[in-house]
């Protein structure tokens, strides 16, 4: 974040007073306090988005695992056989 752009924002007076008190307690400027708060907020959002993506991935993984188990595939050898069968089916589909 070496480049900075100056912006103008309006805050309710009471909120600005609270920001000033907190910034003073952290021995920093109002601008730096707000900058850090916004960085924390964006990091929280980014982490929440990443957690949601992982949650979706795990849900899909669980669903696929259940489907594979219900089809009778239980071991690594079964999975290897399934992969080979899928490749053969794709090759056959290309030939048709």
C-alpha positions, 0 to 999 in steps of 0.5 A: 500500500505505498500509493495513497489517495486522499478521500473526503468522508462525513461521519456523525459527530458522536462517532468521530468523537469515539474514533478520536478517543480510540485513536488517541488511546492507540497513539495514532492519528484519526486517519491511521485509526480509520485505515486500520479499521477498514483493513481489519474489516476487509480482512474479516470479509476476505476470511469469511469468503474463504471459509465459505468457499471451503465450506462449499468444497467440503459439502461437495466432497461429502456429497461425492463421497457418499455417492461413491460409497453408495456405488460400492467404492470403498478402497483406493483400489476401488477408486482407481478402478472407477477412474479407469472406468470413467476414462474408458467411458470418455474415450468410448464417447469420443469414438461414437 
